[in-house]
Each structure stands twice: as C-alpha cells, then as structure tokens.
C-alpha cells in the first residue's frame, strides 16, 4: 500500500457526517466565487496582472473561473472531491500569498482570512475525501 492509498484509507475511515455539510458549503462557496469572477472579469484581470507571473492574463482568468465553478460544483456533490480540491490549491495559495497579503496582514483584511480558511478546508478535503453522503460513495456502493 503506497502513501496515497494510506492517506485515502485514513480519510475514508475518519470522516464524520457533519464534515459533509462543510464540504457542501465549501463547494457552493467556490461555485459562487467562480460565478462572481465571471461576472466581473475586469477585477480578476487586474488581480492577475498585478502578480507579474508572466502568464497570459486571459488564460489565468479562465483557469480560475473554470476551476472554481466546476470544482465547486463537483466538491458540493462529492464527486472527484480529492482531485477537485487539489486543483483549487494553487489558486488559493496564490490568493493567500501573493494577492491578499499585499493588502496587509490585519484583522481588517477579510479577503486574506477568507482565503486562508478556504485553503485549509480545501487541503483538508484533499486528505479526507468526499465522505459518506457523496456521489463517490453512492457510486462505490451501487455497482452496475
């Protein structure tokens, strides 16, 4: 049993039911954040342009919006949760360490705190997985 299998097994056996509600709320939040990025792409473009990562701004904007919308939807449903959570990690690391921290590390910077909490939750769900009330569990128990 390799390390990923051990982490997956531990996450599947140590997943309380209330954590499924947190997963659903996280997915809905990410979905809503993706929708807000699409509705105001100029704001997201300014954030990405200010990073000076030498990325194409349009590509980065579409990656963030796509990952948040579809990743949030799949996390809320509990389908491919670990993969979708891992896809969210680079976005949230960038949000925490490059975008929001430039505004200062204070209790007034609510975007920084929110990004940090979401990053912690995404890392947690990358480890513990979907849980018992998810599409992954339903598909596992209902074979063809």
N, C-alpha and C positions, 0 to 999 in steps of 0.2 A: 504494500500500500504506500503510494508516494505521498508527499506532503500535501498536495492539493486534495487528494482523496481523504486524508486525515482531517483537514480543515472542513471539507464539505460534510463529512460524517459528524464531526463535533457540532457544526452549525445546525445540522438536521436534528440532532438529539437534544440540543439545548435551546429550543425556540419556544418561548411561552406564547400563548394565544394573543395576549394584549399587544405583542410586538407586530402582529399582522395589521392591527389598526394603525400603528405608527407607519408601517410600510405603505399602506394605502394613502395615508395623509401625505407622506413624502412624495409618492408618485403623483398625486393630484397637485401638490405644490410645484413640482418640477414641470408638469404639463402646463400649468397656468403661467409659470415663468417663461416657458418657451413661447406660448401664445403672446405674452406681453412683449417678448423680444421681436416677434414677427410684426406685431402691430406698430412698434416703434424701432425700426431698424436703424434709423439715424443715431439714436442714443447708443445702441450696441456697437455701431460702426465707430463712433467716437471713442468708446472704451477700448476696442480692439486696436484702433490706430494709435492710441496713446501708449500701447505696450511696446512698440518698436521691436516686434519679434520677426520682422521681415516676412510676415505671412501676407498672403493676399487677404485683404480685409473682407471681401465678399465671401471667400471660402470659409474663413473663420466664423463669420456671422451665420452662415448657413449650417456649419457644423454644430455650433452651439444651439441654434434653434431646433435643428433636427434631433440632436441628442436629447435635449430637454423634452421636446414634445413626445417623441416615440419612446424614449427611455422612461419618461414619467408615466406614460400610459401603460407600458409593459410592467413597470415596477408596481403600479397600483393594482394591476390584475394578477401579479405574482407569476408572470411568465418570463423566463430567462432573467430572473432578478439579479443573479450574480454578475452576469455579463453586462447587463444594462447599468448596474452600479459601477462596475469597473470603467465603463465608457464615460461616466459622469465625473470620475475622479480628476482627470487632467483639467477639465473645465473649472471645477471647484477649487483646485489648487491654484490655478491662475487667478481666479476671482479673489481668493483669500490673500495670496502673497504678492500679487502684482497690481491688481485693480483697486481693491478696497483698502489695503493697508496704506496706500499712498495718501489717503484722506486722514490718516492718523489713527492711532490705537487708543481710542477712548470709548467710554460707555455711550457716548452720543452717536457713534458711528454704527448705526443699527444694521447696515448692509454687511459690514465686516462680521458682526456677531452672527447674523443670519447665515452667511456663507460658511462660517466655521461650524455651526450646528449642523447644517445640511451636509457638509463634508464629513463630519463624524458619523452621521446617520448613514451616508452612502457607504463609507468604509465598513460600518457595522453590518449592513445588509449584504455587502460583498462577501463577508465572512459567514454570517448565519443563514443567508439564503431566504427563500420565499416564505416558508412556514407551512403550517397545516391547512390554512384557508387560502389556497392559491391555485392557480391554473396548473402550475408544475406538479403539485401534489395530486390534483384531480386527474391529470394525465397519467401520472405514475400508477394510480390505483384503478384506472379504467382502461385496461388494455383493449386493443381492437377486438 
